[in-house]
Amino acid sequence: IEKPQTTFDHMKEWSAIAGVNGSFFLASEEAGKQNLIGPMIQAFDLKTADANFNLDKDSMATFSLDLDNKAIFDYWKTSIRIYAPNDNYIDIARYNEPYYGHTDFTVIDRKWRSSTIGARNGYYPDIAEMIVVDGIVKEIRVGQSATEIPLNGYAVITRGANAAKISENFKIGDAVRLEVSTSPKFNLMKMAISGGA
């Protein structure tokens, strides 16, 4: 989904017999790429989520199909948190929705891209990336070039004033817990796509 395509081309890519043109995309800082806004579920698998989406008011609805194939239109609310071993947590703004500037907390895994953001040749000299594999912090990187996101893990990315919160709350070897919850519950949905204008 990171690469812009027509609905028909996406359908061919996934061998789908039907498609829904929905959501809204922000241009990525990478040429030819895009970032989805709002929750998306494909084949029971949560691909993206945004804790700021509908946070203060109901502004963008999401179309979803539940386990009984019932169509649901609702204003999804999302909470994303990563917990340290002492149960302190950081609120994550986005899951697989990189946002230009990267000054909030974003979790990115292989469902979205294969590598982290990185310092981009000095453009983000203060970027902090925490690499988690099988629930264990494997690396905390600051101002380094992009690295591969592990197949069985994810990266927590931020910069600016938030970067210090990673080293203040986590260290290499820590067991961490990522929790994503939505209303309605994403694990009861076959698919979901948000509307946008």
Phi, psi and chi 1 to 4 in degrees:
 res  aa     phi    psi   chi1   chi2   chi3   chi4
   1 ILE       -  -18.0  -55.5  -71.2      -      -
   2 GLU   -64.4  -27.8 -171.4 -179.5   22.4      -
   3 LYS   -96.7  124.6 -178.0 -179.0  174.9 -163.4
   4 PRO   -61.7  131.5  -17.7   28.5      -      -
   5 GLN  -145.4  163.9  -62.8 -175.9   75.2      -
   6 THR   -73.5  161.3   66.4      -      -      -
   7 THR   -56.9  -43.2  -58.6      -      -      -
   8 PHE   -61.2  -42.1 -176.2   70.1      -      -
   9 ASP   -65.4  -38.4  -73.6  -18.3      -      -
  10 HIS   -62.9  -40.5  -81.5  -60.9      -      -
  11 MET   -61.2  -43.8  -70.5  170.1   52.9      -
  12 LYS   -63.3  -41.2  -73.6 -167.6  -58.0 -173.4
  13 GLU   -58.8  -37.1  177.9 -177.6   12.1      -
  14 TRP  -103.8    7.9  -66.7   97.8      -      -
  15 SER    54.2   40.5  -59.3      -      -      -
  16 ALA   -85.3  150.2      -      -      -      -
  17 ILE   -96.8  -10.1   59.0  170.0      -      -
  18 ALA  -150.5  156.8      -      -      -      -
  19 GLY  -145.4  151.7      -      -      -      -
  20 VAL  -117.0  122.0  175.7      -      -      -
  21 ASN   -85.1  112.6 -176.5    8.3      -      -
  22 GLY  -150.9 -171.0      -      -      -      -
  23 SER    68.5 -172.8 -164.2      -      -      -
  24 PHE  -145.3  141.2 -178.5   77.8      -      -
  25 PHE  -120.8  139.6  -65.3   89.5      -      -
  26 LEU   -97.4  143.2  -68.8  175.4      -      -
  27 ALA   -64.3  141.3      -      -      -      -
  28 SER   -86.3  160.7  170.4      -      -      -
  29 GLU   -72.2  -13.3   65.3 -138.0   35.8      -
  30 GLU   -91.0  127.7  -67.5 -177.5   82.8      -
  31 ALA   -56.5  135.1      -      -      -      -
  32 GLY    78.5   10.3      -      -      -      -
  33 LYS  -119.1  164.9  -57.4  -84.1  178.3   91.5
  34 GLN  -143.0  161.7   62.3 -167.7    8.2      -
  35 ASN  -124.6  127.5  -64.7  -38.4      -      -
  36 LEU   -72.3  150.5 -177.4   70.2      -      -
  37 ILE  -112.5  131.9  -66.6  178.4      -      -
  38 GLY    90.7  177.2      -      -      -      -
  39 PRO   -74.7  146.2   25.7  -31.9      -      -
  40 MET  -141.0  132.1 -177.8 -179.3   74.9      -
  41 ILE  -124.3  133.2  -63.4  171.8      -      -
  42 GLN  -129.1  122.0  180.0 -175.8   38.9      -
  43 ALA    51.3   51.8      -      -      -      -
  44 PHE    70.2    6.6  -61.2   96.2      -      -
  45 ASP  -112.9  119.1 -171.3   16.5      -      -
  46 LEU   -68.4  118.7 -177.4   68.4      -      -
  47 LYS   -99.1  -38.2  -58.3  -73.1 -171.6 -179.8
  48 THR  -144.4  156.1   64.8      -      -      -
  49 ALA  -159.6  155.1      -      -      -      -
  50 ASP  -142.4  115.9 -171.7  -31.3      -      -
  51 ALA   -71.1  -19.4      -      -      -      -
  52 ASN   -85.4  -14.7  -64.6  -36.6      -      -
  53 PHE   -65.2  118.5 -161.3   76.2      -      -
  54 ASN    61.6   24.8  -64.0  -40.0      -      -
  55 LEU   -63.6  -50.3  179.9   64.5      -      -
  56 ASP   -98.5  -21.6  -62.0  -37.6      -      -
  57 LYS  -158.6  160.0   64.0  179.6 -178.4  171.9
  58 ASP   -80.6  104.5  -66.3  -19.7      -      -
  59 SER  -120.3  -29.7   59.4      -      -      -
  60 MET  -133.4  119.7  -76.2 -160.6 -150.4      -
  61 ALA   -83.6  159.6      -      -      -      -
  62 THR  -122.4  134.3  -62.8      -      -      -
  63 PHE   -96.1  131.1  166.8   73.2      -      -
  64 SER  -143.4  161.3   55.6      -      -      -
  65 LEU  -117.2  128.1  -71.2  178.0      -      -
  66 ASP   -86.6 -173.3   70.0    7.7      -      -
  67 LEU   -63.2  -23.5  -59.6  174.6      -      -
  68 ASP   -97.1   14.6  -63.2  -40.0      -      -
  69 ASN    63.3   24.8  -72.6  -35.2      -      -
  70 LYS   -82.4  127.7  179.3  179.0  155.8 -168.2
  71 ALA   -76.8  133.1      -      -      -      -
  72 ILE  -129.3  130.1  -60.7  169.6      -      -
  73 PHE  -114.1  121.2  -69.2   91.3      -      -
  74 ASP  -153.0  162.8 -156.3  -12.6      -      -
  75 TYR   -96.5   94.4  -65.7   96.2      -      -
  76 TRP   -66.0  140.8  -74.7   42.5      -      -
  77 LYS  -116.0  141.1  -49.6  -72.4 -167.3 -115.1
  78 THR  -133.5  142.0  -57.5      -      -      -
  79 SER  -125.2  130.4  172.0      -      -      -
  80 ILE  -130.5  123.5  -50.3  167.7      -      -
  81 ARG  -138.8  147.4  -70.6 -179.1  172.2  169.4
  82 ILE  -118.6  128.1 -172.8  162.7      -      -
  83 TYR  -104.1  135.8  -72.3   84.4      -      -
  84 ALA   -83.5  168.7      -      -      -      -
  85 PRO   -58.2  -27.2  -25.8   34.0      -      -
  86 ASN   -87.2   10.6   62.2    4.1      -      -
  87 ASP    71.5    5.1  -87.0  -18.1      -      -
  88 ASN   -66.1  150.1  -74.5  -14.7      -      -
  89 TYR  -138.5  161.2   63.4   85.2      -      -
  90 ILE  -116.7  131.7  -68.9  175.7      -      -
  91 ASP   -75.1  127.1  -76.2  -47.0      -      -
  92 ILE   -97.7  131.7  -55.9  -67.0      -      -
  93 ALA   -79.2  -38.0      -      -      -      -
  94 ARG  -142.1  146.1  -65.8  169.4 -178.6   79.6
  95 TYR  -118.6  115.4  169.1   65.5      -      -
  96 ASN    57.6   33.7  -75.3  -25.8      -      -
  97 GLU  -134.4   73.2  -65.4 -176.2    8.7      -
  98 PRO   -57.5  139.2  -16.9   27.3      -      -
  99 TYR  -120.9  134.0 -170.4   69.1      -      -
 100 TYR   -51.1  129.3 -174.9   78.9      -      -
 101 GLY   103.7  -36.4      -      -      -      -
 102 HIS    57.9   34.7  -51.7  -71.9      -      -
 103 THR   -89.5   -8.1   53.9      -      -      -
 104 ASP   -97.7 -173.7   56.3    9.2      -      -
 105 PHE   -97.1  129.6  -74.3   95.6      -      -
 106 THR  -130.2  137.6  -57.8      -      -      -
 107 VAL  -106.1  129.8  168.6      -      -      -
 108 ILE  -127.6  132.9  -59.4  174.9      -      -
 109 ASP  -126.6 -174.1   63.7   19.4      -      -
 110 ARG   -70.6   -7.6  -69.1  -63.7  -76.4  -96.7
 111 LYS   -67.4  -21.3  -66.4  176.4 -170.1  175.3
 112 TRP  -110.4  -46.2 -165.8 -105.8      -      -
 113 ARG  -155.0  167.6   60.2 -171.5  -60.7  159.4
 114 SER   -98.5  -13.4   59.9      -      -      -
 115 SER  -135.6  160.3   64.8      -      -      -
 116 THR   -73.7 -178.5   63.7      -      -      -
 117 ILE   -77.0  -49.0  -54.3  -59.4      -      -
 118 GLY    72.3  175.9      -      -      -      -
 119 ALA   -73.3  -11.0      -      -      -      -
 120 ARG    51.5   57.2  -60.7  -82.7  161.1   97.0
 121 ASN    53.9   41.0  -65.2  -40.5      -      -
 122 GLY    91.7   -5.6      -      -      -      -
 123 TYR   -65.9  -35.1 -169.0   73.3      -      -
 124 TYR  -119.8   70.6  -63.0  128.8      -      -
 125 PRO   -66.4  -19.4   25.7  -34.1      -      -
 126 ASP  -104.7   12.6   58.4  -15.3      -      -
 127 ILE   -66.0  134.8 -163.0  155.1      -      -
 128 ALA  -115.3  131.3      -      -      -      -
 129 GLU  -132.0  119.7  -60.3  176.3  -37.2      -
 130 MET  -102.3  120.4 -178.9  171.1   72.2      -
 131 ILE   -96.9  124.4  -51.6  -59.8      -      -
 132 VAL  -116.8  130.5  177.7      -      -      -
 133 VAL  -127.5  124.4 -179.4      -      -      -
 134 ASP    50.9   39.6  -68.3  -33.3      -      -
 135 GLY    78.7    9.2      -      -      -      -
 136 ILE  -121.2  133.6  -55.7  -65.6      -      -
 137 VAL   -68.1  117.4  176.1      -      -      -
 138 LYS   -99.5  -27.5  -67.4  -63.0 -178.3 -171.4
 139 GLU  -158.8  142.4 -169.1  175.5    4.3      -
 140 ILE  -122.4  116.7  -63.1  175.0      -      -
 141 ARG  -115.9  135.8  -51.5  160.2   45.5   82.9
 142 VAL  -129.4  124.5  178.2      -      -      -
 143 GLY    66.4   23.8      -      -      -      -
 144 GLN  -101.6  166.8  -64.2 -177.2   37.5      -
 145 SER   -69.1  165.8   59.2      -      -      -
 146 ALA   -59.3  150.4      -      -      -      -
 147 THR  -132.3  162.5 -169.6      -      -      -
 148 GLU   -68.6  137.8 -174.0  174.8   -2.8      -
 149 ILE   -83.8  127.5  -63.0  172.1      -      -
 150 PRO   -66.0  147.9   16.7  -24.0      -      -
 151 LEU   -60.7  -35.2  -71.0  171.6      -      -
 152 ASN  -106.9   38.6   52.3  -21.2      -      -
 153 GLY  -161.9 -158.5      -      -      -      -
 154 TYR  -161.9  172.2   53.8   87.4      -      -
 155 ALA  -121.2  137.5      -      -      -      -
 156 VAL  -102.1  123.1  179.6      -      -      -
 157 ILE  -124.3  136.3  -61.7  169.6      -      -
 158 THR  -161.1  177.0 -168.2      -      -      -
 159 ARG  -159.1 -178.5   56.7 -178.8  -71.8  -90.3
 160 GLY    68.2 -143.5      -      -      -      -
 161 ALA   -61.6  -27.7      -      -      -      -
 162 ASN   -75.9  -18.7  -80.7  -31.4      -      -
 163 ALA   -57.5  -38.4      -      -      -      -
 164 ALA   -64.9  -26.0      -      -      -      -
 165 LYS   -64.4  -27.0  -67.9 -179.7 -177.4  177.3
 166 ILE   -66.2  -54.1  -71.3  179.3      -      -
 167 SER   -69.5  -24.6   59.0      -      -      -
 168 GLU   -74.0  -26.6  -69.6  167.7    2.0      -
 169 ASN  -112.2  -18.4  -71.1  -77.3      -      -
 170 PHE  -134.8  151.4  -56.6   95.2      -      -
 171 LYS  -139.9  161.1   62.8 -176.4 -176.5  -55.9
 172 ILE   -58.6  133.3  -65.8  172.0      -      -
 173 GLY    97.4  -12.3      -      -      -      -
 174 ASP   -66.4  140.9  -82.4   -5.6      -      -
 175 ALA   -84.6  127.2      -      -      -      -
 176 VAL  -124.1  159.7  -62.8      -      -      -
 177 ARG  -129.5  123.2 -172.3  172.7   80.5 -110.3
 178 LEU  -100.4  125.2  177.7   65.6      -      -
 179 GLU  -123.7  128.0  -70.1 -174.7   -2.0      -
 180 VAL  -121.2  123.7  179.9      -      -      -
 181 SER  -130.6  145.2   60.6      -      -      -
 182 THR  -134.5  157.5   63.6      -      -      -
 183 SER  -128.2  112.6  175.2      -      -      -
 184 PRO   -69.3  167.0   24.4  -30.6      -      -
 185 LYS   -69.9  122.2  -66.2 -178.7  178.4 -177.4
 186 PHE   -64.9  -28.9   73.2   85.8      -      -
 187 ASN   -75.1   -1.4   58.2  -23.0      -      -
 188 LEU  -104.9   12.2  -59.8  178.3      -      -
 189 MET  -117.3  139.0  -58.7  -63.5  163.1      -
 190 LYS   -78.9  -38.9  -69.9 -178.9  175.4 -176.9
 191 MET  -154.3  157.7   62.9   79.0   60.9      -
 192 ALA  -157.9  145.5      -      -      -      -
 193 ILE  -149.8  137.5 -170.0   78.5      -      -
 194 SER   -91.0  156.2  -67.0      -      -      -
 195 GLY   -91.2  160.9      -      -      -      -
 196 GLY  -157.4  154.0      -      -      -      -
 197 ALA  -144.6      -      -      -      -      -
